[in-house]
Amino acid sequence: MVALGCTQHQAIVAAINAVTLSIIAFQVGMYAFMAFTYFVLFPSPHLDAFDPRCWFMMQIAMICAFAASFPMNRRLIRAASKKLWNQSPVIPIDLSGSS
């Protein structure tokens, strides 16, 4: 099933583009913090995978990555919702709970 009148190939390309941009933004944030940890916080000796501090720094790096990817994800969601609002009819939803 292909939504919004696009072909299956167009849908796959759009999905790959959205996922790629989001993952790149996430990885940039994560690697930037880990580089900061490696070169600034623990220059010598470097942390190894058996050190709990390494895994704690990795958790902080994931928070930084989330923050770095947030603007890209927000932009992608707004672009997609803008297309949806322009192409699909508005369906009223009854939120009052009465049938």
C-alpha positions in Angstrom: 0.0 0.0 0.0 1.5 3.3 -1.1 0.1 6.5 0.5 -0.5 9.9 -0.9 -0.3 8.9 -4.5 3.4 8.3 -4.8 5.0 5.2 -6.2 6.7 2.6 -4.0 10.1 3.7 -5.2 9.4 7.3 -4.3 8.2 6.2 -0.8 11.3 4.2 -0.2 13.6 7.0 -1.3 11.8 9.5 0.9 12.0 7.1 3.9 15.7 6.6 3.3 16.4 10.3 3.0 14.5 11.0 6.3 16.2 8.2 8.2 19.6 9.1 6.8 19.4 12.8 7.8 18.2 11.9 11.3 20.9 9.3 11.9 23.7 11.5 10.6 22.6 14.3 13.0 22.5 11.7 15.9 25.9 10.3 15.1 27.5 13.8 14.8 26.3 14.7 18.3 27.4 11.4 19.8 30.8 11.3 18.1 31.5 14.9 19.0 30.9 14.3 22.7 33.0 11.1 22.6 35.8 12.9 20.9 35.6 15.6 23.7 35.7 12.8 26.3 38.7 11.1 24.6 40.8 14.1 23.9 39.8 16.6 26.7 38.3 14.8 29.7 40.5 11.6 29.7 43.5 12.4 27.5 45.9 10.0 29.3 45.1 7.2 30.0 42.2 6.9 27.7 39.1 5.1 28.8 38.6 1.5 27.6 35.4 -0.5 27.2 35.9 -2.3 30.5 35.8 1.0 32.5 32.4 2.0 33.9 33.3 5.6 33.3 33.4 4.9 29.5 29.8 3.6 29.6 28.7 6.6 31.7 30.3 8.9 29.2 28.5 7.0 26.4 25.1 7.6 28.2 25.9 11.3 28.2 26.9 11.1 24.6 23.5 9.6 23.7 21.8 12.5 25.5 24.0 14.9 23.4 23.1 13.0 20.3 19.4 13.2 21.0 19.8 17.0 21.5 21.8 17.3 18.3 19.3 15.3 16.2 16.2 17.0 17.7 16.2 20.0 15.3 16.6 17.7 12.3 13.8 15.4 13.5 11.6 18.4 14.2 12.2 19.8 10.7 11.5 16.4 9.1 8.2 16.0 11.0 7.1 19.5 10.2 7.9 19.0 6.5 5.9 15.7 6.5 2.9 17.1 8.4 2.8 20.1 6.1 2.6 17.8 3.1 -0.1 15.7 4.8 -2.2 18.8 5.6 -1.9 20.1 2.0 -2.7 16.7 0.4 -5.2 15.0 2.6 -8.7 16.0 3.6 -9.3 17.1 7.2 -11.1 14.3 9.1 -13.1 15.6 12.1 -12.5 13.7 15.3 -15.0 13.8 18.1 -13.0 14.1 21.3 -16.1 14.7 23.5 -16.6 10.9 24.1 -20.2 10.9 23.0 -21.2 8.6 20.2 
